[in-house]
Amino acid sequence: MEKNIIYNEDCLNALSKIPDNSIDCIVTDPPYGTKTTFRDGWMVGERSNVMPLVLPELFRVLKDDGAFYCFTSFSKMSEWLLRFEQYFKLHNIIIWDKQRHSGCYSSNAWQYTWEGIFFGTKNSRKVREYMPDVIRSTQKGKKKAMEKPVDILQQLIKASTDKGMIVLDPFMGTGSTIEACITTERNYIGIEINKDFYKGVENRIEMLKSQTKLF
Ligand SMILES: C[S@@+](CC[C@H](N)C(=O)[O-])C[C@H]1O[C@@H](n2cnc3c(N)ncnc32)[C@H](O)[C@@H]1O
């Protein structure tokens, strides 16, 4: 199986090229089940829900002792939890404390300042460090609304993999997971349907490689 590769296609196509039980860890932030179009890189509108189709494929490619981290949104959490637990053993809902509001205001609700991350396994895998289930990071410096902080992704990856293991992100967006893999010396497989985002990830990888050569 090829590693350190990114695909520009529907993840259901790309996942069909990945063998059974071959991935050490999945770290992903799926589209939130609303139909989505992109305006200046910001998600708006609605997209049909891909989770019911993608979860059996993620279960198939993950190693028996593999780990799965899945970002969620408040609006999708209950539905996704039921779907997630159809396939994976849920060990935690890790809370990412953003330490400030997300920018989405509602006069009917408290301000949204956290995100939940499901942590599950296929069978069992020990976490490598004794980790608290609340992690903190602001989103300082991010360029797109959907972009996840690399330091959070690095923590998740380090908790469940060793150097050289393979991490998959089937919805890589701006490529934050790929950067977290490169900077922690893990191998990666990334998939993104949107051509512009895919090209952005290609550039991001090139930039990281040239920075690595400098040091
Ligand atoms: C929430 S965003 C991920 C953001 C990412 N975590 C980051 O830090 O930039 C979800 C991504 O999934 C992509 N996507 C949606 N449906 C897809 C599909 N069927 N196959 C592959 N990518 C898809 C969207 O284009 C979007 O970039």
The ligand as an ORCA input file, in Angstrom:
! r2SCAN-3c Opt
* xyz 0 1
  C     -14.888     19.851      8.205
  S     -13.891     19.857      6.780
  C     -12.306     19.251      7.346
  C     -11.411     20.342      7.822
  C     -10.027     19.889      8.266
  N     -10.072     19.197      9.524
  C      -9.050     21.058      8.388
  O      -8.418     21.231      9.433
  O      -8.930     21.813      7.417
  C     -14.510     18.500      5.865
  C     -13.860     18.309      4.504
  O     -14.380     17.136      3.901
  C     -14.439     17.335      2.499
  N     -15.387     16.349      1.969
  C     -16.736     16.385      2.012
  N     -17.259     15.270      1.458
  C     -16.198     14.518      1.063
  C     -16.077     13.236      0.448
  N     -17.164     12.541      0.113
  N     -14.835     12.754      0.209
  C     -13.723     13.462      0.546
  N     -13.769     14.687      1.113
  C     -14.992     15.200      1.380
  C     -14.884     18.797      2.373
  O     -14.537     19.299      1.097
  C     -14.110     19.457      3.516
  O     -12.887     19.972      3.076
*
